[in-house]
Every structure is written in structure tokens, then in C-alpha cells.
Amino acid sequence: MDYLADTTVLLHKARSPFLAIERGHLRVSDHCLLLTREDGDIEIPVGMISCLLIEPGVTITHEAVKLAAECDTLLVWTGEAGVRFYSSGMPGGKNASRLVEQVRIHLDPLERMNAAKRLYRLMFGEDLSESPSSIEELRGIEGARVKKWYRKIAEDYGVGEWQGRSGSPGELQSALGYATSCLYGLCEAVILSAGYSPAIGTVHSGDQRSMVFDLADTVKFRTVVPLAFETYRESDVDIGNRVRRRCRDLFREMKMAERLFANLYEIMGTHVDHSSCP
């Protein structure tokens, strides 16, 4: 890593990783960003934040976008609490060091296996007792465990014997689809904010959201999957909106973005000081 890349990484370590804003007009005032709302103005120290998550209800001026770019602050347009990912500015800013590192890990079989094992440690809460020799074998171990996990969750919520996604009632399939979609939106925003590519996965590959699926797996079965089963068990009426609102509230309550940042850095072996996290 050259001097410029080293300096950029150090600057971002000293910053808060992200700030979510909603409902207001974002403009430039005296070389700072100012969010004007009905209840008053909020000054945003753009140079101290790595990423601004722009939630619904925010309008932004051209000058504000320009200042964020000059300060190497990523702008990401999301749904409420990040339940949807719509667009982003310049992922990773002017420095591609983390993207280069991500590619290096993906292309090195040993490094990729180690990253995958770190992912599964986060996912299952323990090291794998098995000793897989390839990513394909690791996927097989994961698949068997995930099936057991689904069966246990279905049993806990009393929705009948688990027959797989395709064998489940239509509204339950919809609930699971909406819940995972909400999580994927937040994961994609986090990955881009951290300077990585959503397309270059550790376990998953061949999809534009391979790393999104990887990161989501670290929390999915303890968060949005049980939420989907619980929502369906209560009622199958208006399932999509109810699941989305519950995901929004869950993400805020659990500070899910912070957790995903930490999990992503753990998977990639990136050492980051989280003491400055919001």
C-alpha cells in the first residue's frame, strides 16, 4: 500500500463510519453541510464522517454533493433505516486500497478459505468442527446447518414442519423475501461505505451481490428470519408492509449498521478502531 493509500485509511479510521439523515434539505453553509428541518438546523461535519446514509425525505443541492466528494465522504441513498439501497456516489472514495485487498483475498485460495471461516464463526457463533478443504465443501456444510436452522425456527414459531422455501405457504415465502431484501439493502450500503465491492464475495460468487449475501448471512438467522416467521404467525394480512416496518425498527433498535460494519471488517481481516463509532 503506498503512502497516499496509508494516509487515506488512517483518515477514515479517525472518522465516524456513517451518519443517517432523514427529512430535511441538505445544503452547504460556510464549508459545512447543513441539514435544514422544521425543528431547526443541524450542522454536519462532513469531513469527520465516512458515509452519509440519505433516507427518505431529504433533498440535496449540487454544492452539497460536490463538498461531500471533495471531503471523500460517500453518499448513499437508502430507504428508512437502510431497508432499501437505491444509489451511491463514489464507493471507496479516491482510494481503492480495500477493493484491491478484497480482490487479493478472493484470488488467494488460502486467504479466501480463512475469510470464509471467519464468516462462519460470525454466522454460527463458533468455529466449524469440520475441516473443509474447499469453498465448495464449506458451502455443503453451511447448507446442512441452515436447513436445521430453518426447521428449528419453524418449530419455535409453530408454523408447521419446514419443507423448504418452495414448500412453504405463499405468504410465509413473501415474508422471508421481504425480510431478506430489507437486510440486503442495508448490507449493500455498508459494503460500499467501507470501500469494498458488493460483487466480490467470500463464500458466494458469480452475482453482483455476492458479498451482500455473505455479510447478510452473519446476522440473518438471528434477526430477519425469525422476524419473518413471527410476523407471518401473527397474520398474513399486508405481510410486505408489516415486515418492512418491523425490519426498519429492528435495524434501529439493534444498531444493525454498526454490527454489519464490524462483521465486514472481521471477515476481511481489517483492523479498525471502533471507539469512534457513533
MARKEFI-82658 format. One record per atom (N, C-alpha, C): residue number from 0; residue in one letter; atom name; x negated, y negated, z negated. Coordinates in steps of 0.02 Angstrom, whole numbers, plus 50000, padded with zeros to 5 digits. Example, Ala and Ser with C-alpha at 12.3 -4.5 7.8 and 13.67 -1.06 7.14 Angstrom:
nr|rest|atom|xx|yy|zz
0|a|N|49340|50284|49610
0|a|CA|49385|50225|49610
0|a|C|49340|50165|49610
1|s|N|49358|50112|49646
1|s|CA|49316|50053|49643
1|s|C|49355|49998|49606
//
This chain:
nr|rest|atom|xx|yy|zz
0|m|N|49957|50059|50000
0|m|CA|50000|50000|50000
0|m|C|49956|49938|50000
1|d|N|49967|49890|50044
1|d|CA|49924|49832|50048
1|d|C|49942|49781|49994
2|y|N|49902|49727|49993
2|y|CA|49911|49677|49940
2|y|C|49981|49646|49942
3|l|N|50005|49630|50003
3|l|CA|50071|49599|50009
3|l|C|50126|49645|49983
4|a|N|50121|49709|49999
4|a|CA|50172|49757|49975
4|a|C|50169|49763|49899
5|d|N|50107|49767|49871
5|d|CA|50099|49771|49799
5|d|C|50131|49711|49765
6|t|N|50118|49652|49792
6|t|CA|50145|49590|49763
6|t|C|50220|49589|49765
7|t|N|50249|49611|49821
7|t|CA|50322|49611|49829
7|t|C|50355|49659|49779
8|v|N|50326|49718|49770
8|v|CA|50354|49766|49722
8|v|C|50351|49738|49652
9|l|N|50295|49707|49633
9|l|CA|50289|49678|49566
9|l|C|50341|49623|49556
10|l|N|50353|49581|49607
10|l|CA|50402|49529|49601
10|l|C|50472|49558|49588
11|h|N|50489|49612|49623
11|h|CA|50555|49642|49615
11|h|C|50562|49678|49549
12|k|N|50507|49704|49521
12|k|CA|50510|49735|49455
12|k|C|50528|49683|49402
13|a|N|50507|49621|49413
13|a|CA|50520|49568|49365
13|a|C|50591|49540|49372
14|r|N|50626|49560|49424
14|r|CA|50694|49535|49436
14|r|C|50747|49581|49406
15|s|N|50807|49553|49397
15|s|CA|50865|49595|49384
15|s|C|50882|49630|49449
16|p|N|50897|49695|49447
16|p|CA|50907|49732|49510
16|p|C|50968|49709|49549
17|f|N|51021|49687|49515
17|f|CA|51080|49667|49553
17|f|C|51125|49623|49510
18|l|N|51169|49587|49544
18|l|CA|51221|49548|49511
18|l|C|51283|49552|49555
19|a|N|51340|49571|49526
19|a|CA|51402|49574|49563
19|a|C|51442|49510|49552
20|i|N|51467|49481|49607
20|i|CA|51508|49420|49602
20|i|C|51574|49431|49638
21|e|N|51626|49397|49613
21|e|CA|51692|49404|49645
21|e|C|51729|49338|49640
22|r|N|51773|49327|49687
22|r|CA|51821|49272|49687
22|r|C|51789|49204|49676
23|g|N|51766|49174|49729
23|g|CA|51737|49108|49724
23|g|C|51706|49087|49790
24|h|N|51677|49028|49791
24|h|CA|51644|49002|49851
24|h|C|51570|48995|49835
25|l|N|51528|49031|49873
25|l|CA|51457|49033|49859
25|l|C|51422|48985|49907
26|r|N|51386|48936|49879
26|r|CA|51353|48886|49920
26|r|C|51286|48868|49888
27|v|N|51248|48825|49922
27|v|CA|51183|48803|49897
27|v|C|51191|48736|49863
28|s|N|51158|48730|49804
28|s|CA|51157|48666|49769
28|s|C|51089|48659|49736
29|d|N|51050|48610|49758
29|d|CA|50983|48597|49730
29|d|C|50940|48659|49732
30|h|N|50938|48692|49788
30|h|CA|50895|48751|49800
30|h|C|50915|48811|49756
31|c|N|50975|48810|49729
31|c|CA|51002|48867|49692
31|c|C|51068|48887|49724
32|l|N|51091|48947|49710
32|l|CA|51158|48967|49732
32|l|C|51207|48947|49678
33|l|N|51264|48922|49699
33|l|CA|51316|48901|49653
33|l|C|51381|48935|49673
34|l|N|51411|48971|49626
34|l|CA|51475|49004|49638
34|l|C|51529|48960|49607
35|t|N|51569|48930|49649
35|t|CA|51623|48886|49627
35|t|C|51687|48926|49620
36|r|N|51715|48925|49559
36|r|CA|51777|48962|49544
36|r|C|51827|48915|49512
37|e|N|51888|48938|49505
37|e|CA|51940|48897|49474
37|e|C|51923|48880|49402
38|d|N|51887|48925|49368
38|d|CA|51871|48913|49297
38|d|C|51803|48878|49288
39|g|N|51773|48855|49343
39|g|CA|51710|48819|49337
39|g|C|51656|48846|49383
40|d|N|51599|48814|49381
40|d|CA|51543|48833|49424
40|d|C|51494|48879|49387
41|i|N|51465|48926|49423
41|i|CA|51415|48971|49395
41|i|C|51352|48966|49437
42|e|N|51297|48946|49406
42|e|CA|51233|48941|49441
42|e|C|51200|49009|49443
43|i|N|51178|49030|49501
43|i|CA|51147|49095|49510
43|i|C|51073|49086|49529
44|p|N|51028|49109|49486
44|p|CA|50956|49103|49501
44|p|C|50936|49155|49553
45|v|N|50946|49140|49615
45|v|CA|50940|49189|49669
45|v|C|50871|49221|49671
46|g|N|50819|49183|49653
46|g|CA|50752|49210|49655
46|g|C|50737|49261|49601
47|m|N|50783|49268|49552
47|m|CA|50773|49316|49498
47|m|C|50817|49378|49505
48|i|N|50849|49386|49563
48|i|CA|50894|49442|49574
48|i|C|50875|49477|49639
49|s|N|50870|49543|49637
49|s|CA|50851|49580|49697
49|s|C|50909|49588|49746
50|c|N|50970|49593|49718
50|c|CA|51028|49606|49762
50|c|C|51091|49573|49734
51|l|N|51128|49540|49777
51|l|CA|51194|49514|49760
51|l|C|51247|49558|49791
52|l|N|51289|49589|49749
52|l|CA|51346|49628|49773
52|l|C|51405|49580|49778
53|i|N|51427|49568|49839
53|i|CA|51480|49519|49852
53|i|C|51546|49557|49857
54|e|N|51587|49549|49805
54|e|CA|51651|49583|49801
54|e|C|51706|49541|49834
55|p|N|51767|49568|49840
55|p|CA|51821|49532|49874
55|p|C|51834|49463|49843
56|g|N|51855|49417|49886
56|g|CA|51874|49351|49863
56|g|C|51818|49300|49865
57|v|N|51760|49319|49890
57|v|CA|51703|49273|49894
57|v|C|51694|49249|49965
58|t|N|51690|49184|49974
58|t|CA|51669|49154|50038
58|t|C|51598|49129|50028
59|i|N|51559|49129|50081
59|i|CA|51488|49112|50075
59|i|C|51467|49069|50134
60|t|N|51427|49018|50122
60|t|CA|51405|48974|50175
60|t|C|51343|49001|50210
61|h|N|51332|48976|50270
61|h|CA|51272|48995|50308
61|h|C|51209|48977|50269
62|e|N|51208|48920|50236
62|e|CA|51150|48898|50198
62|e|C|51136|48946|50140
63|a|N|51189|48973|50110
63|a|CA|51180|49020|50055
63|a|C|51148|49085|50079
64|v|N|51170|49109|50137
64|v|CA|51140|49169|50166
64|v|C|51067|49156|50182
65|k|N|51052|49098|50210
65|k|CA|50983|49079|50227
65|k|C|50939|49077|50165
66|l|N|50963|49047|50110
66|l|CA|50923|49043|50049
66|l|C|50910|49112|50020
67|a|N|50960|49155|50021
67|a|CA|50951|49223|49996
67|a|C|50897|49259|50036
68|a|N|50897|49250|50102
68|a|CA|50847|49282|50144
68|a|C|50777|49255|50128
69|e|N|50772|49190|50118
69|e|CA|50707|49160|50102
69|e|C|50681|49185|50034
70|c|N|50726|49200|49988
70|c|CA|50706|49224|49921
70|c|C|50700|49300|49919
71|d|N|50709|49333|49977
71|d|CA|50704|49406|49981
71|d|C|50757|49440|49936
72|t|N|50817|49411|49934
72|t|CA|50872|49438|49896
72|t|C|50923|49469|49944
73|l|N|50936|49533|49936
73|l|CA|50982|49568|49980
73|l|C|51054|49549|49965
74|l|N|51093|49537|50017
74|l|CA|51165|49526|50010
74|l|C|51202|49588|50034
75|v|N|51246|49614|49992
75|v|CA|51285|49674|50009
75|v|C|51358|49658|49997
76|w|N|51399|49668|50048
76|w|CA|51471|49656|50043
76|w|C|51505|49722|50024
77|t|N|51541|49722|49968
77|t|CA|51571|49784|49942
77|t|C|51645|49773|49925
78|g|N|51679|49829|49908
78|g|CA|51745|49825|49879
78|g|C|51739|49810|49805
79|e|N|51795|49811|49769
79|e|CA|51794|49798|49697
79|e|C|51750|49850|49663
80|a|N|51704|49827|49620
80|a|CA|51658|49870|49582
80|a|C|51618|49916|49628
81|g|N|51612|49897|49690
81|g|CA|51571|49936|49736
81|g|C|51604|49998|49764
82|v|N|51671|50003|49759
82|v|CA|51704|50064|49782
82|v|C|51706|50071|49858
83|r|N|51687|50018|49893
83|r|CA|51679|50022|49966
83|r|C|51615|49984|49985
84|f|N|51580|50010|50036
84|f|CA|51523|49975|50063
84|f|C|51542|49950|50132
85|y|N|51536|49885|50144
85|y|CA|51556|49857|50208
85|y|C|51497|49836|50252
86|s|N|51451|49799|50223
86|s|CA|51395|49774|50264
86|s|C|51340|49751|50217
87|s|N|51281|49739|50248
87|s|CA|51225|49714|50208
87|s|C|51182|49668|50250
88|g|N|51139|49631|50216
88|g|CA|51095|49585|50251
88|g|C|51033|49620|50275
89|m|N|50976|49608|50243
89|m|CA|50912|49637|50264
89|m|C|50889|49688|50212
90|p|N|50909|49752|50218
90|p|CA|50890|49803|50168
90|p|C|50815|49806|50158
91|g|N|50794|49804|50095
91|g|CA|50723|49808|50080
91|g|C|50686|49743|50088
92|g|N|50720|49691|50112
92|g|CA|50687|49627|50122
92|g|C|50632|49632|50174
93|k|N|50580|49593|50164
93|k|CA|50525|49591|50213
93|k|C|50475|49647|50202
94|n|N|50482|49684|50149
94|n|CA|50434|49736|50131
94|n|C|50464|49804|50142
95|a|N|50430|49847|50179
95|a|CA|50456|49914|50195
95|a|C|50420|49969|50155
96|s|N|50386|49951|50101
96|s|CA|50345|50000|50065
96|s|C|50385|50058|50039
97|r|N|50445|50045|50013
97|r|CA|50485|50100|49986
97|r|C|50513|50144|50041
98|l|N|50531|50115|50097
98|l|CA|50554|50154|50154
98|l|C|50498|50200|50179
99|v|N|50437|50173|50183
99|v|CA|50379|50213|50204
99|v|C|50368|50270|50155
100|e|N|50373|50256|50091
100|e|CA|50364|50308|50040
100|e|C|50419|50361|50046
101|q|N|50480|50340|50060
101|q|CA|50536|50387|50068
101|q|C|50523|50434|50127
102|v|N|50499|50407|50182
102|v|CA|50484|50448|50240
102|v|C|50428|50497|50224
103|r|N|50377|50473|50189
103|r|CA|50320|50517|50171
103|r|C|50343|50576|50129
104|i|N|50387|50563|50081
104|i|CA|50413|50617|50038
104|i|C|50453|50666|50080
105|h|N|50494|50640|50125
105|h|CA|50537|50682|50166
105|h|C|50496|50729|50211
106|l|N|50439|50705|50235
106|l|CA|50399|50743|50283
106|l|C|50349|50791|50249
107|d|N|50337|50782|50185
107|d|CA|50291|50824|50148
107|d|C|50331|50878|50112
108|p|N|50326|50943|50132
108|p|CA|50367|50996|50102
108|p|C|50362|51000|50026
109|l|N|50302|50993|49999
109|l|CA|50293|50997|49927
109|l|C|50324|50937|49891
110|e|N|50312|50877|49918
110|e|CA|50340|50817|49887
110|e|C|50417|50818|49891
111|r|N|50443|50841|49948
111|r|CA|50516|50843|49955
111|r|C|50546|50893|49907
112|m|N|50514|50951|49897
112|m|CA|50539|51000|49850
112|m|C|50538|50973|49779
113|n|N|50485|50937|49761
113|n|CA|50481|50908|49694
113|n|C|50536|50856|49684
114|a|N|50548|50815|49736
114|a|CA|50602|50765|49731
114|a|C|50670|50799|49724
115|a|N|50680|50854|49762
115|a|CA|50743|50891|49758
115|a|C|50753|50921|49688
116|k|N|50699|50945|49658
116|k|CA|50704|50973|49591
116|k|C|50721|50919|49540
117|r|N|50694|50859|49549
117|r|CA|50711|50804|49505
117|r|C|50785|50786|49513
118|l|N|50809|50789|49576
118|l|CA|50880|50775|49589
118|l|C|50924|50826|49552
119|y|N|50906|50889|49556
119|y|CA|50948|50940|49524
119|y|C|50943|50938|49448
120|r|N|50886|50914|49422
120|r|CA|50881|50904|49350
120|r|C|50931|50852|49327
121|l|N|50938|50799|49366
121|l|CA|50988|50747|49350
121|l|C|51059|50774|49359
122|m|N|51069|50813|49411
122|m|CA|51135|50839|49427
122|m|C|51161|50888|49375
123|f|N|51117|50936|49355
123|f|CA|51140|50989|49311
123|f|C|51119|50979|49238
124|g|N|51078|50929|49225
124|g|CA|51057|50916|49156
124|g|C|51004|50964|49131
125|e|N|50972|51000|49175
125|e|CA|50920|51048|49156
125|e|C|50879|51066|49217
126|d|N|50819|51092|49205
126|d|CA|50779|51117|49259
126|d|C|50808|51182|49286
127|l|N|50800|51195|49350
127|l|CA|50825|51257|49379
127|l|C|50786|51316|49351
128|s|N|50821|51368|49329
128|s|CA|50787|51428|49305
128|s|C|50761|51468|49364
129|e|N|50793|51460|49423
129|e|CA|50771|51494|49483
129|e|C|50708|51459|49511
130|s|N|50672|51493|49553
130|s|CA|50612|51464|49583
130|s|C|50618|51466|49659
131|p|N|50656|51420|49688
131|p|CA|50666|51419|49761
131|p|C|50602|51404|49797
132|s|N|50595|51433|49856
132|s|CA|50535|51422|49896
132|s|C|50547|51375|49954
133|s|N|50609|51354|49964
133|s|CA|50625|51309|50019
133|s|C|50687|51267|50002
134|i|N|50696|51213|50039
134|i|CA|50755|51171|50029
134|i|C|50819|51211|50044
135|e|N|50816|51255|50095
135|e|CA|50874|51295|50113
135|e|C|50895|51340|50055
136|e|N|50845|51371|50023
136|e|CA|50860|51414|49965
136|e|C|50888|51373|49908
137|l|N|50862|51313|49899
137|l|CA|50886|51268|49847
137|l|C|50959|51250|49859
138|r|N|50977|51239|49923
138|r|CA|51046|51223|49939
138|r|C|51092|51281|49921
139|g|N|51069|51343|49932
139|g|CA|51109|51401|49914
139|g|C|51122|51405|49840
140|i|N|51071|51390|49800
140|i|CA|51078|51390|49727
140|i|C|51128|51336|49706
141|e|N|51122|51278|49737
141|e|CA|51168|51223|49722
141|e|C|51239|51243|49739
142|g|N|51249|51272|49798
142|g|CA|51317|51290|49820
142|g|C|51351|51337|49771
143|a|N|51314|51387|49746
143|a|CA|51343|51435|49699
143|a|C|51362|51400|49634
144|r|N|51319|51356|49611
144|r|CA|51334|51321|49548
144|r|C|51393|51273|49555
145|v|N|51396|51238|49613
145|v|CA|51450|51191|49624
145|v|C|51518|51226|49626
146|k|N|51521|51285|49657
146|k|CA|51584|51323|49658
146|k|C|51608|51339|49588
147|k|N|51561|51359|49545
147|k|CA|51578|51374|49475
147|k|C|51602|51310|49440
148|w|N|51569|51255|49457
148|w|CA|51587|51191|49427
148|w|C|51658|51172|49445
149|y|N|51676|51177|49509
149|y|CA|51744|51162|49531
149|y|C|51795|51207|49496
150|r|N|51779|51271|49492
150|r|CA|51826|51317|49459
150|r|C|51837|51298|49386
151|k|N|51784|51278|49352
151|k|CA|51789|51258|49282
151|k|C|51830|51195|49274
152|i|N|51819|51146|49317
152|i|CA|51856|51083|49314
152|i|C|51930|51095|49328
153|a|N|51945|51136|49379
153|a|CA|52014|51152|49396
153|a|C|52049|51187|49336
154|e|N|52012|51231|49303
154|e|CA|52040|51265|49245
154|e|C|52052|51216|49188
155|d|N|52004|51171|49176
155|d|CA|52011|51123|49122
155|d|C|52071|51078|49131
156|y|N|52087|51060|49194
156|y|CA|52143|51015|49206
156|y|C|52207|51051|49226
157|g|N|52206|51117|49222
157|g|CA|52267|51156|49232
157|g|C|52300|51148|49299
158|v|N|52259|51146|49352
158|v|CA|52289|51137|49419
158|v|C|52287|51203|49459
159|g|N|52277|51258|49424
159|g|CA|52277|51323|49458
159|g|C|52207|51346|49476
160|e|N|52204|51407|49503
160|e|CA|52139|51436|49521
160|e|C|52110|51399|49582
161|w|N|52046|51383|49577
161|w|CA|52013|51345|49630
161|w|C|52002|51390|49691
162|q|N|52028|51368|49748
162|q|CA|52021|51406|49810
162|q|C|51980|51368|49862
163|g|N|51940|51321|49838
163|g|CA|51901|51280|49885
163|g|C|51942|51220|49906
164|r|N|51907|51170|49935
164|r|CA|51941|51109|49956
164|r|C|51997|51124|50006
165|s|N|51982|51167|50054
165|s|CA|52032|51181|50107
165|s|C|52091|51220|50081
166|g|N|52082|51256|50025
166|g|CA|52137|51295|49997
166|g|C|52176|51259|49943
167|s|N|52160|51196|49930
167|s|CA|52192|51157|49878
167|s|C|52253|51120|49905
168|p|N|52300|51101|49861
168|p|CA|52357|51060|49884
168|p|C|52333|50997|49919
169|g|N|52371|50974|49967
169|g|CA|52351|50917|50008
169|g|C|52336|50855|49968
170|e|N|52378|50841|49918
170|e|CA|52367|50780|49878
170|e|C|52305|50785|49835
171|l|N|52288|50845|49812
171|l|CA|52226|50853|49774
171|l|C|52165|50842|49820
172|q|N|52170|50869|49881
172|q|CA|52117|50856|49930
172|q|C|52109|50781|49942
173|s|N|52165|50746|49947
173|s|CA|52163|50673|49957
173|s|C|52131|50638|49898
174|a|N|52149|50659|49837
174|a|CA|52121|50629|49777
174|a|C|52046|50637|49775
175|l|N|52022|50697|49791
175|l|CA|51950|50710|49792
175|l|C|51916|50669|49847
176|g|N|51948|50664|49904
176|g|CA|51920|50625|49959
176|g|C|51914|50551|49942
177|y|N|51967|50522|49913
177|y|CA|51964|50452|49894
177|y|C|51912|50440|49841
178|a|N|51907|50485|49791
178|a|CA|51861|50475|49736
178|a|C|51788|50477|49760
179|t|N|51772|50527|49801
179|t|CA|51703|50533|49825
179|t|C|51687|50475|49873
180|s|N|51735|50452|49912
180|s|CA|51724|50396|49957
180|s|C|51706|50333|49918
181|c|N|51740|50322|49862
181|c|CA|51725|50265|49820
181|c|C|51653|50269|49793
182|l|N|51634|50329|49770
182|l|CA|51567|50338|49744
182|l|C|51515|50329|49799
183|y|N|51529|50354|49859
183|y|CA|51482|50347|49914
183|y|C|51470|50273|49931
184|g|N|51522|50233|49927
184|g|CA|51515|50162|49941
184|g|C|51466|50129|49894
185|l|N|51472|50144|49829
185|l|CA|51427|50115|49780
185|l|C|51356|50142|49788
186|c|N|51350|50207|49802
186|c|CA|51283|50236|49812
186|c|C|51247|50204|49871
187|e|N|51283|50192|49925
187|e|CA|51251|50162|49984
187|e|C|51226|50091|49968
188|a|N|51266|50053|49931
188|a|CA|51245|49986|49911
188|a|C|51183|49988|49867
189|v|N|51181|50036|49821
189|v|CA|51123|50042|49776
189|v|C|51060|50061|49816
190|i|N|51066|50109|49861
190|i|CA|51009|50132|49900
190|i|C|50980|50075|49942
191|l|N|51023|50038|49975
191|l|CA|50999|49982|50015
191|l|C|50968|49927|49971
192|s|N|50999|49916|49913
192|s|CA|50973|49865|49867
192|s|C|50903|49882|49844
193|a|N|50889|49946|49835
193|a|CA|50824|49968|49810
193|a|C|50771|49971|49865
194|g|N|50791|49960|49928
194|g|CA|50743|49959|49982
194|g|C|50732|50026|50016
195|y|N|50778|50074|50005
195|y|CA|50774|50139|50036
195|y|C|50825|50145|50093
196|s|N|50820|50200|50131
196|s|CA|50867|50211|50186
196|s|C|50920|50262|50165
197|p|N|50984|50247|50179
197|p|CA|51037|50296|50164
197|p|C|51032|50359|50206
198|a|N|50996|50356|50262
198|a|CA|50995|50412|50310
198|a|C|50942|50464|50295
199|i|N|50893|50449|50254
199|i|CA|50837|50496|50242
199|i|C|50846|50529|50174
200|g|N|50874|50588|50175
200|g|CA|50891|50622|50113
200|g|C|50835|50665|50087
201|t|N|50847|50692|50027
201|t|CA|50801|50739|49996
201|t|C|50825|50810|50006
202|v|N|50887|50824|49988
202|v|CA|50918|50889|50000
202|v|C|50959|50888|50064
203|h|N|51002|50838|50070
203|h|CA|51042|50831|50131
203|h|C|50998|50801|50186
204|s|N|51016|50817|50248
204|s|CA|50981|50788|50305
204|s|C|51026|50790|50366
205|g|N|51008|50750|50417
205|g|CA|51045|50752|50480
205|g|C|51107|50709|50481
206|d|N|51117|50666|50431
206|d|CA|51176|50623|50429
206|d|C|51155|50552|50411
207|q|N|51191|50503|50434
207|q|CA|51175|50433|50420
207|q|C|51179|50417|50345
208|r|N|51213|50462|50307
208|r|CA|51220|50450|50235
208|r|C|51190|50507|50194
209|s|N|51138|50539|50219
209|s|CA|51109|50596|50184
209|s|C|51087|50578|50112
210|m|N|51051|50522|50104
210|m|CA|51030|50503|50037
210|m|C|51089|50481|49994
211|v|N|51141|50455|50025
211|v|CA|51202|50438|49989
211|v|C|51232|50500|49957
212|f|N|51236|50554|49995
212|f|CA|51263|50617|49968
212|f|C|51218|50643|49912
213|d|N|51152|50638|49921
213|d|CA|51106|50661|49869
213|d|C|51116|50623|49804
214|l|N|51117|50556|49809
214|l|CA|51124|50516|49749
214|l|C|51191|50526|49716
215|a|N|51244|50531|49755
215|a|CA|51311|50542|49728
215|a|C|51314|50608|49688
216|d|N|51279|50659|49711
216|d|CA|51280|50724|49677
216|d|C|51254|50720|49606
217|t|N|51212|50671|49591
217|t|CA|51184|50667|49524
217|t|C|51236|50648|49471
218|v|N|51293|50619|49493
218|v|CA|51344|50598|49444
218|v|C|51414|50623|49462
219|k|N|51423|50647|49522
219|k|CA|51491|50660|49548
219|k|C|51533|50707|49505
220|f|N|51503|50761|49482
220|f|CA|51542|50813|49448
220|f|C|51555|50798|49375
221|r|N|51526|50743|49350
221|r|CA|51541|50722|49282
221|r|C|51583|50658|49281
222|t|N|51598|50631|49340
222|t|CA|51634|50567|49343
222|t|C|51694|50570|49390
223|v|N|51683|50561|49455
223|v|CA|51740|50552|49500
223|v|C|51778|50616|49516
224|v|N|51744|50674|49512
224|v|CA|51781|50737|49525
224|v|C|51831|50750|49469
225|p|N|51811|50749|49404
225|p|CA|51862|50756|49351
225|p|C|51915|50702|49355
226|l|N|51895|50641|49373
226|l|CA|51944|50586|49379
226|l|C|51997|50604|49432
227|a|N|51976|50632|49488
227|a|CA|52023|50651|49541
227|a|C|52071|50705|49517
228|f|N|52045|50755|49483
228|f|CA|52089|50809|49457
228|f|C|52139|50781|49406
229|e|N|52115|50738|49362
229|e|CA|52159|50710|49310
229|e|C|52214|50667|49342
230|t|N|52196|50627|49391
230|t|CA|52245|50584|49425
230|t|C|52297|50625|49461
231|y|N|52275|50678|49494
231|y|CA|52322|50722|49529
231|y|C|52368|50758|49480
232|r|N|52340|50781|49423
232|r|CA|52380|50817|49374
232|r|C|52437|50774|49347
233|e|N|52423|50709|49338
233|e|CA|52473|50664|49310
233|e|C|52530|50652|49360
234|s|N|52513|50643|49424
234|s|CA|52563|50631|49476
234|s|C|52529|50630|49544
235|d|N|52565|50652|49595
235|d|CA|52537|50648|49663
235|d|C|52565|50589|49702
236|v|N|52599|50543|49667
236|v|CA|52628|50484|49699
236|v|C|52574|50430|49706
237|d|N|52569|50400|49765
237|d|CA|52523|50345|49778
237|d|C|52453|50363|49756
238|i|N|52432|50423|49773
238|i|CA|52369|50451|49747
238|i|C|52308|50409|49766
239|g|N|52307|50383|49827
239|g|CA|52248|50347|49850
239|g|C|52235|50284|49810
240|n|N|52286|50242|49802
240|n|CA|52277|50179|49765
240|n|C|52261|50192|49692
241|r|N|52292|50243|49663
241|r|CA|52280|50257|49592
241|r|C|52209|50281|49581
242|v|N|52184|50323|49626
242|v|CA|52115|50348|49620
242|v|C|52066|50290|49629
243|r|N|52078|50247|49679
243|r|CA|52032|50192|49692
243|r|C|52028|50145|49632
244|r|N|52086|50128|49602
244|r|CA|52085|50083|49544
244|r|C|52050|50115|49485
245|r|N|52061|50180|49475
245|r|CA|52028|50214|49420
245|r|C|51952|50217|49430
246|c|N|51931|50229|49492
246|c|CA|51859|50228|49507
246|c|C|51830|50160|49493
247|r|N|51864|50108|49514
247|r|CA|51842|50039|49501
247|r|C|51831|50028|49426
248|d|N|51880|50047|49386
248|d|CA|51875|50037|49314
248|d|C|51820|50081|49283
249|l|N|51815|50142|49307
249|l|CA|51763|50188|49282
249|l|C|51693|50162|49297
250|f|N|51683|50137|49358
250|f|CA|51617|50112|49377
250|f|C|51597|50053|49333
251|r|N|51645|50010|49317
251|r|CA|51629|49953|49275
251|r|C|51617|49975|49203
252|e|N|51658|50019|49178
252|e|CA|51652|50042|49109
252|e|C|51586|50078|49097
253|m|N|51566|50120|49145
253|m|CA|51505|50160|49137
253|m|C|51442|50124|49163
254|k|N|51450|50063|49189
254|k|CA|51394|50028|49220
254|k|C|51360|50075|49271
255|m|N|51402|50100|49315
255|m|CA|51381|50153|49361
255|m|C|51324|50132|49407
256|a|N|51324|50069|49429
256|a|CA|51271|50047|49473
256|a|C|51203|50053|49439
257|e|N|51199|50033|49376
257|e|CA|51136|50038|49338
257|e|C|51114|50111|49333
258|r|N|51161|50155|49319
258|r|CA|51144|50226|49314
258|r|C|51119|50253|49380
259|l|N|51150|50233|49435
259|l|CA|51129|50256|49501
259|l|C|51060|50230|49520
260|f|N|51047|50167|49503
260|f|CA|50980|50140|49514
260|f|C|50928|50184|49479
261|a|N|50940|50198|49415
261|a|CA|50893|50238|49376
261|a|C|50884|50308|49405
262|n|N|50939|50339|49427
262|n|CA|50936|50406|49456
262|n|C|50898|50405|49522
263|l|N|50910|50354|49563
263|l|CA|50875|50349|49626
263|l|C|50800|50343|49616
264|y|N|50780|50300|49569
264|y|CA|50708|50292|49555
264|y|C|50678|50357|49529
265|e|N|50717|50394|49489
265|e|CA|50693|50458|49463
265|e|C|50682|50508|49519
266|i|N|50730|50513|49564
266|i|CA|50724|50559|49621
266|i|C|50662|50543|49662
267|m|N|50652|50480|49677
267|m|CA|50597|50459|49720
267|m|C|50530|50454|49683
268|g|N|50531|50464|49617
268|g|CA|50469|50459|49579
268|g|C|50443|50389|49574
269|t|N|50489|50340|49577
269|t|CA|50470|50270|49573
269|t|C|50471|50248|49501
270|h|N|50417|50221|49476
270|h|CA|50413|50199|49407
270|h|C|50434|50126|49403
271|v|N|50491|50115|49371
271|v|CA|50518|50047|49367
271|v|C|50533|50030|49295
272|d|N|50515|49970|49273
272|d|CA|50531|49947|49207
272|d|C|50604|49923|49206
273|h|N|50647|49960|49170
273|h|CA|50719|49943|49170
273|h|C|50738|49894|49115
274|s|N|50688|49867|49079
274|s|CA|50703|49823|49023
274|s|C|50736|49759|49047
275|s|N|50726|49741|49110
275|s|CA|50755|49679|49136
275|s|C|50822|49690|49169
276|c|N|50848|49753|49168
276|c|CA|50912|49767|49200
276|c|C|50968|49730|49163
277|p|N|51020|49709|49198
277|p|CA|51075|49673|49165
277|p|C|51116|49720|49124
//
